[in-house]
């Protein structure tokens, strides 16, 4: 039986890099899609609002694991073979987009109505109003919940190991299968997750306090 040593620990640490890479890609792509759906939710066109609402409702109503299965196994049954990393990135991006769309829509709607009226009185177009007045304020409001959601995304990447992608959790399981020293291995895995998520959680709380303080003034 193989023993748990530095080579195995280094393998786990390197796999944490893949977890971070997957998180970054899913957050980046999901942000683009989510931003588009947030704007669609606020559109004056009823059919566009309904389409965006339907998309968000469907994605939020099913487990992200189901989205992953549909991306990897479902498409495979249709003859479309996606590598594990691509399937994981696509699935998590879809998951991110639905939740960020709602976070950002709520942030935009929380900007006081007087700001919209003031911009209209200056003869700004809708695009100018969003760019110069609404979005700068909405971004500040959305920062705490967005960072908080990023923490959840880091932890949810652990599900991608079910399709064979070697992320941090999968690396821990592989090493455990070879060494049978679960306590040491998953203590290290948990410590790495903590090292990633704890600073982000603190940042989210700090931003929330700062934003609440600034809004109260």
C-alpha positions in Angstrom: 0.0 0.0 0.0 1.3 3.4 -0.9 1.9 5.9 1.8 0.7 9.5 1.9 3.7 11.8 1.5 5.0 15.0 -0.2 4.4 13.7 -3.8 0.7 13.0 -3.1 0.3 16.3 -1.2 1.9 18.1 -4.2 -0.6 16.4 -6.5 -3.5 17.6 -4.4 -2.1 21.2 -4.3 -1.7 21.2 -8.1 -5.2 20.0 -8.5 -6.4 23.0 -6.5 -5.1 25.1 -9.4 -7.6 23.3 -11.7 -10.3 24.1 -9.2 -9.4 27.8 -9.3 -9.1 27.7 -13.1 -12.6 26.1 -13.4 -14.0 28.7 -11.0 -12.5 31.6 -12.9 -13.7 30.4 -16.3 -17.2 29.6 -15.1 -17.5 32.9 -13.3 -16.2 34.9 -16.3 -18.5 33.2 -18.9 -21.4 33.1 -16.4 -21.0 36.8 -15.7 -21.3 37.7 -19.4 -24.4 35.6 -19.8 -25.9 36.6 -16.5 -25.4 40.3 -17.3 -27.2 39.9 -20.5 -30.1 38.1 -18.8 -30.3 40.7 -16.1 -30.8 43.4 -18.7 -33.3 41.3 -20.5 -35.3 40.9 -17.2 -35.6 44.7 -17.1 -36.5 45.1 -20.8 -39.7 46.8 -21.8 -40.4 44.0 -24.2 -42.7 41.5 -22.4 -41.5 38.4 -24.5 -37.9 39.2 -23.6 -38.6 39.5 -19.9 -40.6 36.2 -20.0 -37.8 34.4 -21.9 -35.2 35.6 -19.4 -37.5 34.7 -16.4 -38.1 31.3 -17.8 -34.4 30.6 -18.3 -33.6 31.7 -14.8 -36.5 29.8 -13.3 -35.5 26.5 -15.0 -31.8 26.7 -14.1 -32.5 27.6 -10.5 -35.1 24.9 -10.1 -32.8 22.0 -11.0 -29.6 20.8 -9.2 -26.4 22.0 -10.9 -25.4 18.3 -10.9 -28.3 17.6 -13.2 -27.0 20.3 -15.6 -23.6 18.7 -15.5 -25.1 15.3 -16.3 -27.0 16.7 -19.2 -23.9 18.4 -20.6 -21.7 15.4 -20.3 -23.8 12.3 -20.5 -26.9 13.8 -22.2 -25.0 15.3 -25.1 -22.9 12.2 -25.4 -26.1 10.2 -26.1 -26.8 12.6 -28.9 -23.4 12.0 -30.4 -21.8 15.2 -29.0 -18.7 14.2 -27.0 -17.5 17.0 -24.6 -14.2 16.6 -22.7 -14.8 16.6 -18.9 -13.3 20.1 -18.5 -15.4 21.6 -21.2 -18.6 20.0 -19.9 -17.8 21.2 -16.4 -17.0 24.7 -17.5 -20.2 24.9 -19.6 -22.4 23.5 -16.8 -21.1 25.8 -14.1 -21.3 28.8 -16.4 -25.0 28.1 -17.0 -25.4 27.7 -13.2 -23.5 31.0 -12.5 -25.4 32.9 -15.2 -28.9 32.2 -13.7 -27.9 33.3 -10.2 -25.8 36.3 -11.1 -28.6 37.5 -13.4 -31.0 37.7 -10.4 -28.4 39.2 -8.1 -27.6 41.9 -10.6 -31.2 42.5 -11.6 -32.0 43.1 -8.0 -29.1 45.4 -7.6 -30.1 47.5 -10.6 -33.7 47.7 -9.3 -32.5 48.8 -5.9 -31.1 52.0 -7.3 -33.5 54.8 -6.2 -36.1 55.7 -8.8 -35.0 59.4 -8.4 -31.7 58.5 -10.1 -33.6 57.4 -13.2 -35.7 60.5 -13.2 -32.7 62.8 -12.7 -31.0 61.1 -15.7 -34.1 61.5 -17.8 -34.3 65.2 -16.9 -30.8 65.5 -18.4 -32.0 64.0 -21.7 -29.9 61.0 -21.4 -30.7 58.0 -23.5 -31.4 54.6 -21.9 -27.9 53.5 -22.7 -26.3 56.6 -21.2 -28.5 56.3 -18.1 -27.3 52.7 -17.6 -23.7 53.5 -18.3 -23.2 56.7 -16.4 -25.8 56.6 -13.6 -27.4 53.2 -12.9 -24.7 50.6 -13.4 -21.9 52.4 -11.3 -24.3 52.4 -8.4 -25.6 48.9 -9.0 -22.1 47.5 -9.2 -21.4 48.8 -5.7 -24.6 47.3 -4.4 -24.0 43.9 -6.1 -20.4 43.4 -4.9 -21.1 41.8 -1.5 -23.6 39.2 -2.8 -21.5 38.6 -5.9 -18.4 37.8 -3.8 -20.6 35.7 -1.5 -21.9 33.7 -4.5 -18.3 33.2 -5.7 -17.6 31.3 -2.4 -20.5 29.0 -3.2 -19.1 28.5 -6.7 -15.7 27.4 -5.4 -17.3 24.8 -3.2 -19.7 23.6 -6.0 -16.8 22.8 -8.3 -16.4 19.7 -6.2 -19.2 18.0 -8.1 -17.3 17.9 -11.4 -15.3 14.9 -10.1 -18.3 12.7 -11.0 -17.5 13.1 -14.8 -13.8 12.3 -14.2 -12.3 15.8 -14.1 -9.4 15.9 -11.6 -10.2 18.9 -9.5 -9.2 19.3 -5.8 -11.9 16.9 -4.5 -11.1 14.3 -7.2 -7.4 14.4 -6.5 -8.2 13.8 -2.8 -10.3 10.8 -3.7 -7.6 9.3 -6.0 -4.9 9.7 -3.4 -7.2 8.2 -0.8 -7.9 5.2 -3.0 -4.1 4.6 -3.3 -3.1 5.3 0.3 -6.2 4.7 2.5 -5.3 7.5 4.8 -8.5 9.5 4.5 -8.0 11.6 7.6 -4.8 13.2 6.5 -5.8 13.5 2.9 -9.2 15.1 3.4 -7.9 17.3 6.2 -5.5 18.8 3.6 -8.3 19.0 1.0 -10.5 20.8 3.5 -7.7 23.1 4.6 -7.2 24.1 0.9 -10.9 24.8 0.4 -10.8 26.9 3.6 -7.8 28.8 2.5 -9.6 29.7 -0.7 -13.1 30.4 0.7 -12.4 32.0 4.0 -10.7 35.2 2.6 -13.6 35.6 0.1 -16.2 35.2 2.9 -14.5 37.9 4.9 -14.3 40.1 1.9 -18.0 39.7 1.2 -18.8 40.6 4.8 -16.5 43.6 4.7 -18.0 44.8 1.5 -21.5 44.4 2.9 -20.6 46.6 5.9 -18.9 49.2 3.8 -21.8 49.3 1.3 -24.4 49.6 4.1 -22.4 52.3 5.8 -22.1 54.3 2.6 -25.8 53.9 1.8 -26.9 55.0 5.2 -25.0 58.3 4.7 
